[in-house]
Amino acid sequence: MKAVVIRRYGSAEVLQYEEVEQPKIKPEQLLVKVYASSVNPIDWKIRKGMLSLLTGNNFPMILGFDVAGEVVEVGSQVTRFQVGDAIYGSTSLPGGAYAEFAAIPENFAAPKPTNMSYEEAATVPLAALTALQSLQNLGDIKSGQKVLINGASGGVGDFAVQIAKALGAEVTGVCSTRNLDLVKSLNADLVIDYTQQDFTEGNVQYDIIFDAVAKGEFSNCRKVLKPNGVYISTLPNPEVIVQSFLTMFLPGQKVKFVLEIPNSKDLVYLKNLIEGGKMRTVCDRTYPLQELAEAHWYSEGERAVGKIAIVTLAAVSG
């Protein structure tokens, strides 16, 4: 099969499009013909070696987590899927989605939303699961609460706006001037242009501040966070880790960071939101698999609006 592999950590030039052996599945896995995937920041962070303590040095390595495609083989312990099913979901660390075929644990997959193409569905799993688990599991979001999403036009943030609205919250989105209309179209109640206004200097206090781009600091946000509010970051940097530990044992405001956990239950929940017209994907650009290096360069520039989709030759050939 064709795949994009890396044989060492480094810049986007280490991504090589070549022929490799098709994966062999374990009893609890599905073999999926990959029609589409997407780029997430974790992909190029792994490629750069920033997570080498977790990923090791077992080269060649195929990156990519998001998958949308067709089941072509099921493991002996699989009970919920059969050959021919259209699915979307995630691979395990360190990835494996940047290929024509991928092995996926059964409990990391769900039926593909019926009103989405494979390309659209492939942009959902990691980013939308991160948003959902941040708001629901860490933030314990409630209807009527005030929620602020920093980075509301990004790959995680745009899903967070829609999920928070679906859960009944009053949502404020923070983005740049050029993305104001987009965030408004996602039904945010209020949109703040960070080039014109610093939300941390405002008079409104929020129940949840979700820093979807990890560009803020709890020390600056705490004055606009309610006394029992929660600040959630997508990046466990030293300040966030220390504050998370300290606030865990103290009454009042809490600091938390999200570590996304793929699971079928949450994917089905997202599927229902999508099919119910309460959530859509925002896709900035689409690249063929053989141009993955260009897609990584674009993602690293941190100017993408929403997600970057990757389509494979399998998708082109049907």
Protein Blocks (a to p, Z undefined) as FASTA:
>chain_A
ZZdddfbdcdfklpccdddddddddfkbccdddfbdcddfklmmmmnopmmmmnopadcd
dehjbdcdddfbdcfkbckbcehiacddddddebjjlcfbdcddfklgccddfkbcfklm
mmmmmmmmmmmmmmmmmnopaehiacddehilbmklmmmmmmmmmnopacdddddfklmm
mmmmnopabdcdfklocfklmmbdcfbdcdfkopacfklmmmmgcfkbccddfbdcfklm
mmmmmmmmpgcjddddddddddfklmmmmmmmmmnopaccddfbdcdfklmmmmmmmmmn
opaghjaddddfklmnZZ
